Amino acid sequence: MPAKNSIIFGLPRVFAVLIAVTLPTRSQYLLVPTSSGRLTYIYRGEVPESWASSDHARTAMRANKSRDTTPELAIRRFLHAAGLRYRVNARPIPQLRRTADVVFTRRRVAVFIDGCFWHGCPEHHRLPTANSEYWMAKVQRNSARDKDTDAKLRDAGWVVLRYWAHEDPQIVADEIRQTVLAACQIRN
């Protein structure tokens, strides 16, 4: 049994036990002392099966970034050089749980840079051979969510721009700049 004033997980023992008791999934975990006198959690349930077809696939997919991708950075670099200021990875409508890659809040313009794999680009999308049913359904859900997002933003008075990640960043940035400037003239 650990001493009364021992440190567990960087916290005094009293707090560590209190945290263990208040965990929302406390029925699935058991807090037990180790041979060194510290407490540790042991999972009592079954480990859920991973969505990945292999450990390598899981590692590769988890490494994909949801923001600051190479195409996004290139487009933002051109927009900034053109003198435009914007928000990055922001919710155009705070109550809507969807984030746009670039948001011009005052002009109400939301820009999405969609990845070819994740959103089903008609030119470049190719389903993986492993776990293809899962990925087909995933891409279809993403596409449906994109359409729903566009509709909700347009209903709220936003201009929605969508581009594929493979498109030329300079051309995309020029189109965005023209749209923002047009929205500026309309709102003034």
N, C-alpha and C positions, 0 to 999 in steps of 0.2 A: 504494500500500500504506500503511495507517495506521501511524503511529508506534507503537513498542513499548508505550508507556505511555498510549495514547489511550483515551478512554472510549467505549464502545459500549453503547447501550440503558441508560445509567446505570451500567454495570458496567465494570471494567477489561477490556481486550481478551481477556485469557487466560480469564476467566470466561465471557465471551460466546461464545467459540469452544467452551468446554467444554459450555455449555448446548446449543449447536447440535448437538454430537455426541451428547449423551445424550437428545435429544428422542425420544419413542416413535415418532413418525411421520417420522423423519429422512429416510426414502427419498422422501417426498413433497415435501420442502422442500429448497431449495438456498440455502446461505448465500453471498452474493456481495458484493463491495465496491461501494459507490456512487461517484459522481464526487467526492463530498465526502470520501471516505476512510473512511466508516463502512460497517459491514456491515449487510445487510438480507436478509430471507427472501423467496424467490420460490417460489410454489407451482408444482409441476411437473405435477400431475395435473389431471383435469377438475374443474371446480367443480360440486358436487352441486346438483341442481335444488331450488329452494325448495318447501316444502309449500304456500305461500301462492299464491293465484290472481293476486295483483298486489302491487306494492310497498306500496300503501296498505293492503291487507288485512294484510300482514305487519307493518307498523308498528302498526296498530290492535291486532292480536292480541298482539304482544309487550308492549304497554302494559298488558295485563290483569294485575292483581296476583294472586298466589297466597295472600296473607295480608293481614290488616288491611283487608279490604273494608268498605264502608259498612255492610252488614247485620251483619257480625261485630262491628264497633266498637259499633254500637247495642246489640246483645245483651250484649256484654261490659260496656258502661257500666251497664246495668240489673243485671247480675249483681254487679258491684262495689258498686253502691249498696245491694244487698241484703245486703252483708257477706260475700259468697263470694269466696274466693281460688282461683286456678287457674293453670294453665300455658297458654301460648298457642303454637299451632303446634308441638306436641310429639308425639313418638311414644309412644303408650300402652305399647307393648311395644318396648323398644329394638331387639330383633332383627328386628322387622317393619318393613319400609321403607314405612310409611304414617304420615302425620301427621294428627292430629285438630286441629280449629280451637281447641277449648277442652278441656282435660283436667283432671279432678279426680283426681289420682294416688292419694291416700289412700282415696278413696271408690270408685275404679275406675269412673269414669264418663267416657266419651269423647263429645264433641259435635262433629258435623259440620254445617256450614252450606253446603249445596250450591247452586251457582249454576244458574239455570234453563237457560242455554245449555249449559254444560259437562256437566251430568248428566242432561239430557233431561226437564225438568219437564213433567208431562202437561198443565198449564194453559198454560204460556208458551213452551215450546220450539218453535222454528221453524227448520228447516234452511235454511242459506244457499243461494241459487240457484247461486252459483259454487262449484265443487269439492264438490258435495253428497255424492258417494259417500265422499270422504275424511271429511267431518264426520259422516256417519251412522255409519261404522265407529268413529270416534273416540269418539262419545257412547256407542255400544254397549260399547266397551272400558272406558270410565269406569264405566258402570253395572255391568258384570260385576266390575270391581275393587272397587266399593263393596260389592257383595254378598259378595265374598270377604273383604273387610276386616271386615265385620260378623260373619261366621261365625267368623273367626279370633279376634276380640276376645271374642265371647261364649263360645267354647270355653275361653278363658283366664280367664273369670270377670268380664269387664267388662260394664257396661251401656252400650249404644250408642244414642245419640240422633241422629236425622237430621232436619234441617229444611231447607226451601227458603228461598232468600234473600228471596223476596217475602213471607214470613210476617211477621206483626206482631211486632216485637222484644220488646215488653212481654209478650205472651202466651207467646212462646218462652222468655223468661227466667224467667217464673213456673213453667212446666213443668219447666225445668232445675232451678230451685231446689227444687221439690217432690221431684224425683227424687234430687237430692243429699242432701237432708235425710232421705229415706226410706232411702237407702243408708247414711247415717250411723247411723240407728237399728238397721239390720240388722247392721252390722259391730260395734256396741258391745255 
